[in-house]
């Protein structure tokens, strides 16, 4: 879960560097809250609850999802004695598409120093590309910056240059997928600070910089589906979903061993295998 893009929490009128990240999935909804101290994150709260009203990444019952969000947020507020007002939203990669785009600007200031407004303008230009009518942008992620014949992954604000080019990863999904997620979060009296898909945010958490640069495949087994994503050159270059998930594996174990689903789930988590000789150790 991507933690360091969230919201500050109000505690007695003081603003602390405390961030909240909400992950809404088909089978569960998760919330993690952490305080940034120097360059480290101290986890203050983490909880997971079963989700309702979602099937294969699509919200079918918005009221049920809102109730789940409110219950989870309330548990965090009761535990931390603070008011959560804004969150980062993490959603399934259902029907997501990825684009590699480029935006460039001239540095027109008299001192030719790159400022935040220049970087923002370049990224905004990178968003101007042709996409399908039912598509909407979820995330715009700068990957590399080019200036003065230099290429870097570090934000070049404060550097002197006459022009700036930004290589950008743009992640989209359909409006049918995204808008219900926005409605249920905002309907829970929460402001959304940023949105990302689970495939990218999980990769940033579990893959090293070398993995992201040289190439790595991330397989995320969900409840009823599995997301497979490929990363290289710090880009998310390929993503797909298959309609087989952890629930299907549990059903297979239950059927093979002729045991209840609850016990099959326990064995799946314990062994990660359906070998008969493993079952005999317990039975």
N, C-alpha and C positions, 0 to 999 in steps of 0.2 A: 504494500500500500504506500502510495506516495504521500509523505507526511508534510514535507516542508513547503507546501503551497496550501495554505488554509486561511484561517482568520485568527485575529487576536481576540482574547476573551476579556470581558470587563470584570474586574474584581475590586469592589469597593472604590470605583472611580479610577483605579490605576490600570494602566495598560501594560501587560506583560507579553513577552514573546511566546505566547501559547497558541498552538495551532490545532485545529480539529479537521479530521478527514473522514468522510462518510462514504462507505462502499456498499452499493446496493446490488445484490445478486439475485439469481433466480431462487436459490434455496435459503439464502441467509443475507442478513444486513449487518454490517460491521461499523464500529466507530472506534477511532483511536485519537487520543488527545495527548499532545506532548509539548513540553517547554524547551525552547532552544536556549542553551547555555553555552556561550562561546560558539564552538562549531559542533557541539554534541546535542543530542536530543534525549531528554529525560522523559520517558513515557509515564504519564500521570494516570491515564485511564485507557482501558481497552475492553471491549465487550462485543459479543456476537449474539444475535437472536435469529430465530427462523423467520424468513420473509413469507408474505402471503400476497396473492394477487398478481404474481409474475410467472410467466411461462416462456421458456426459451428466450429470455432477455427482453420480452415485451411486457409492459405493464398492462394488465387486463382489468384490475380493480384498484383504481387510484386511492380510494378511501381506505382500503385495507393497508396499502403501502404507507400512507400518511400516518396511520395509527402505529405501525411498526417503527417508523422514524421517530415519532413523538415519544414513544415508550423508551427507545434507546437513548434519545437526547435527554429525557428526564432522568434516567438512571445516572447519566454522566454528571448532570447538574447537581443532583442530590449528593453524589459522591464527592465532587470537587468544590461544591458551594460557590459556583460561578454561573454566569448566564452565557450560554452559547448562542451567538447571533449569526455567525457566518461559518461556512464550511467549504472545503474542497470536495467536489463530487466525483466519485469514481464509478463508472458504469460499465456494463458488459460490452464486449467488442462486437456485438451483434450488428451485422450489416454495415460494418465500418469499411471505409476505403482510405487509402493512403496516397499522398501526392508529394513529390519532391519539387519544390518551386524555388525561385530566386527573386529577390527584390534588391534594388540598388538605388542609391541617392548620391547627389553631389553635396559635399560639405561646404555650404555657402557662407558660413560665418567668417568674419574678418580674420580670426585667429586659426581657422581651420581645425578646431578641436571637435572631436566626435562627442556629441551629447546624446542624452537619452532620447530626445525627440527625433534625432537622426535615425537611431536604431529602430524606434517604433515606426517611423515613416517607411523604412526599408521593409520591415516585416509586413506592414499593411499593403505595400505594393506586391509583395509575394502572395498575398491572399487573392489577388485579382487574376483569377484563372477560370476557365470554363469548367463548370461542373453540371451535373444533372439537376433538373428542376426540383426534384424531391430531396436533394442533398443539402445538408447544412454543416458548417464547420464546427467541430468540437474543440480541437486544440490546434494551436499554431506554435511550433517549437523551433526556435533557432538552433541550428546544428553547427554551422561554421561561419566565421566572419572573414572577409577578405578586404585588406586595405594596405596601401603602400607595398604592394607585391608580397604581403605577408598573409598567411592563413592561420587562424587560431580558433579554438573552441571557447576561448574566454571573451567575455563581453569587452569590446574595445573602448568603452566610454572613457574619455580623458586623453585618448591618443590623438596625435596630429595626423590629418590625412586630407586629401582633396576629394576622395570618393569612398564609398562604403558599399560592399555587396554582402548580402546575407543569404546563405543557403538555409532553406526552411523546410521542415517536415510538417505537412498539413494533414490532419486526420478528420475525416468527415463521417457522418452517418445519415440515415434518413430522418426526416422530420417526424415521421410516425414513431420512430424509436426514441428520439431525444426529447421531444416536447413533453410527454407524460412524466419523464424523470424530473424535468425542470418544475413542472406544476406541483408534483408531490412534495418536493423539497421546499419550494417557496410557499406552498400551502401549509407547511409546518412552521412557518414564521422564521425561516432561515434564508439568509442571503448566500447565493452561490458565488464564491470568489474565483473559482476556476473549475474546469471539467476535464477529465482525462478518461481514456479507456483502460480497463484493467490490464490488457496485454502490455501496454507501454509502461504504466506505472509499476507493475510487478517486475518488469525487466530491469528498470532503473534500481530496484531494490535488491534483486538477487544476482544480477550479472555484473561482473567487474567492467571497468573501462576498457580493458583489453578484450574481453568478450564482445562488448558492443562495437569495438573497432574492427577486430579481426573476423568476427562472424560467430553467431551462436543461434541455436534454435531453442525456444522456450515452449514447453507443452504444459498447458494449464487445464487440468481435469476438473471440470465443474460438475454440477449435479446431474444434468441431462445432456450436456454438451461439452466438447473439449476444444479449446482455442490453441492453435498452433501458429507461432509467429517466428519470423526470421529477422535477425538484426545484423547489420554490417555497416562499417564506416559511420557508426553512431546513428544510423537510420533504422527505422522500422521499415523493412523493404517488402515484406510479404506477410499476410495474415489470412487465415482461413479458419472455419469452424466445422466440426463434424458432430453429428447427432448421436454421440455415444459419450456417456459421462459416468461418474462414480456410482450413480444409482443403478445403471445397467450392469456394472461389475458386481454390485451387491446382489442383484437378482440372479446373476449367473452362478455366484457362489452358493446362494440359497437353494437354487435348483439342483446344482451338481451334488451338494452335500445333503440335500433334503432336510434343511433346517430353517427356522424362522428368519425373516429378513433382519430383525434386530441382532440376532446372533451372527448372521452372515456379515453385517456391517462391522461388528467387533473383530471378526477374523480378518476381514479385508484390511482394516486399519493396523491390526497387529502383525500380519504376515505379508500383506501385499501380494498374495499368491493364492492359487486355488489347488495346490498340490495336496493330494489325499493324505500323504504321510504327515503333513503338518497338522491336519485336522486331528489325527489320531493322538497327538500330544495332548490335546485338550479333552477329547471325548473319551 
